[in-house]
Amino acid sequence: MRQQHLKNDRDSLKTMIILFKAHQALTEYIKEDIKDSGFDLNEFGVFEVIYHKQKLQVHEIKEKVLVAPSSLTYILDKLQKKKLIRRERCETDGRVFFITLTDEGLKKGLEIFPKHYDNLKLIFNELSDEESDLMNSLLKKIGYKAKEQLLWNIYILIINLQIL
């Protein structure tokens, strides 16, 4: 009985395990790829968002990277110390700062990102356009379901707290 239960669980979670293993392998590949860039993985991700978007508010960066909000300030401080970004206060709202690249930051981005993207293409070009489209669709479906379930769990928790 126990063996059957374990087999059923393993079979039903196979896709999740494959996804997690692929994520782990990609993360290690990316860490190796960027090791000479002078960034750790989190710095690289934040710098990449700023490089592509050019001018963002801090909260916009938080929405685009997988970094804890408390770590983002630290990462931005490090990038600023490296003279790659600058913080510009909004003229109409002094509480708001925009993050932009310096000339040195733009130069660094032009130096590292084309090579990095070529290296990522070595992995992702393994998929046909149709496979890539399907994968994108399926990953979005799973992501949206996870967010929906999380919101539902929070809703149930709030309802239960109100009953108490």
C-alpha positions as CSV (number, residue, x, y, z in Angstrom):
1,M,0.0,0.0,0.0
2,R,2.7,2.4,1.0
3,Q,4.8,1.6,-2.1
4,Q,1.8,2.4,-4.4
5,H,1.2,5.7,-2.6
6,L,4.9,6.7,-3.0
7,K,4.8,5.7,-6.7
8,N,1.6,7.7,-7.3
9,D,3.1,10.7,-5.6
10,R,6.3,10.4,-7.5
11,D,4.4,10.1,-10.8
12,S,2.2,13.0,-10.1
13,L,5.1,15.2,-9.0
14,K,7.4,14.2,-11.9
15,T,6.8,17.4,-13.8
16,M,7.5,19.5,-10.8
17,I,10.8,17.6,-10.1
18,I,11.9,18.0,-13.7
19,L,11.1,21.7,-13.6
20,F,13.1,22.2,-10.3
21,K,16.0,20.2,-11.7
22,A,16.0,22.2,-14.9
23,H,15.9,25.4,-12.9
24,Q,18.8,24.3,-10.8
25,A,20.8,23.3,-13.8
26,L,20.1,26.7,-15.5
27,T,21.0,28.6,-12.4
28,E,24.3,26.8,-12.2
29,Y,24.9,27.4,-15.9
30,I,24.2,31.1,-15.5
31,K,26.3,31.5,-12.4
32,E,29.2,29.9,-14.3
33,D,28.5,32.2,-17.3
34,I,28.5,35.4,-15.2
35,K,31.4,34.5,-12.8
36,D,33.8,36.9,-14.6
37,S,31.3,39.8,-14.8
38,G,32.1,41.0,-11.3
39,F,28.5,40.3,-10.2
40,D,26.8,37.7,-8.1
41,L,23.5,36.3,-9.4
42,N,21.3,38.8,-7.7
43,E,23.4,41.8,-8.7
44,F,23.4,40.6,-12.2
45,G,19.6,40.3,-12.3
46,V,19.1,43.8,-10.9
47,F,21.7,45.3,-13.2
48,E,20.1,43.5,-16.2
49,V,16.7,44.9,-15.5
50,I,18.1,48.5,-15.2
51,Y,20.1,48.0,-18.4
52,H,17.0,47.0,-20.4
53,K,14.5,49.4,-18.8
54,Q,17.0,52.3,-18.6
55,K,15.0,54.3,-16.0
56,L,12.9,52.8,-13.2
57,Q,11.6,53.5,-9.8
58,V,12.8,51.2,-7.1
59,H,9.4,49.5,-6.7
60,E,9.4,48.7,-10.4
61,I,12.7,46.9,-10.0
62,K,11.3,44.9,-7.1
63,E,8.4,43.7,-9.3
64,K,10.9,42.4,-12.0
65,V,13.5,40.6,-10.0
66,L,13.6,37.7,-7.7
67,V,15.3,39.5,-4.8
68,A,14.0,40.2,-1.3
69,P,13.0,43.9,-1.0
70,S,15.5,44.2,1.9
71,S,18.3,42.9,-0.3
72,L,17.4,45.3,-3.2
73,T,18.6,48.4,-1.4
74,Y,21.9,46.7,-0.6
75,I,22.3,45.6,-4.2
76,L,21.6,49.1,-5.5
77,D,24.1,50.5,-3.0
78,K,26.7,48.1,-4.4
79,L,25.9,49.0,-8.0
80,Q,26.2,52.7,-7.1
81,K,29.5,52.2,-5.4
82,K,30.8,50.5,-8.6
83,K,29.6,53.7,-10.4
84,L,27.3,51.6,-12.6
85,I,24.0,53.3,-11.6
86,R,22.8,56.6,-10.2
87,R,19.8,57.4,-8.1
88,E,17.9,60.5,-9.3
89,R,15.2,62.1,-7.1
90,C,11.9,62.7,-8.8
91,E,11.4,66.4,-9.3
92,T,7.6,66.3,-8.5
93,D,7.7,63.8,-5.6
94,G,10.8,63.9,-3.4
95,R,10.0,60.5,-1.9
96,V,10.6,58.8,-5.3
97,F,13.9,57.9,-6.8
98,F,14.6,56.8,-10.3
99,I,17.5,54.4,-11.0
100,T,19.4,54.9,-14.2
101,L,22.7,53.6,-15.7
102,T,25.8,55.8,-15.7
103,D,27.9,55.9,-18.8
104,E,30.2,53.3,-17.1
105,G,27.1,51.2,-16.4
106,L,26.0,51.3,-20.0
107,K,29.6,50.4,-21.1
108,K,29.6,47.4,-18.7
109,G,26.2,46.3,-20.0
110,L,27.3,46.4,-23.6
111,E,30.4,44.4,-22.6
112,I,28.6,41.6,-20.8
113,F,25.0,41.1,-22.0
114,P,25.5,40.3,-25.7
115,K,27.9,37.4,-24.8
116,H,25.6,36.3,-21.9
117,Y,22.6,36.1,-24.3
118,D,24.6,34.2,-26.9
119,N,25.5,31.7,-24.2
120,L,21.8,31.4,-23.1
121,K,20.9,30.8,-26.7
122,L,23.1,27.7,-26.7
123,I,20.7,26.2,-24.3
124,F,17.3,27.6,-25.5
125,N,18.0,27.1,-29.2
126,E,17.5,23.4,-28.4
127,L,13.8,24.2,-28.5
128,S,11.9,24.8,-31.7
129,D,9.8,27.9,-31.9
130,E,6.7,25.8,-31.3
131,E,8.2,24.1,-28.3
132,S,9.3,27.4,-26.9
133,D,5.8,28.9,-27.3
134,L,4.3,25.8,-25.7
135,M,6.7,25.9,-22.8
136,N,6.0,29.6,-22.2
137,S,2.3,29.0,-22.2
138,L,2.5,26.0,-19.8
139,L,4.9,27.8,-17.4
140,K,2.6,30.8,-17.3
141,K,-0.4,28.5,-16.6
142,I,1.4,26.9,-13.7
143,G,2.6,30.3,-12.4
144,Y,-0.9,31.8,-12.6
145,K,-2.4,28.8,-10.8
146,A,0.2,29.0,-8.0
147,K,-0.6,32.7,-7.5
148,E,-4.3,32.0,-7.5
149,Q,-3.9,29.2,-5.0
150,L,-1.8,31.4,-2.8
151,L,-4.4,34.2,-2.8
152,W,-7.1,31.6,-2.0
153,N,-5.1,30.4,0.9
154,I,-4.6,33.9,2.2
155,Y,-8.4,34.5,1.8
156,I,-9.2,31.4,3.8
157,L,-6.8,32.4,6.5
158,I,-8.4,35.9,6.8
159,I,-11.9,34.3,6.9
160,N,-10.8,32.0,9.7
161,L,-9.2,34.8,11.7
162,Q,-12.5,36.8,11.4
163,I,-14.4,33.8,12.8
164,L,-12.1,33.5,15.8
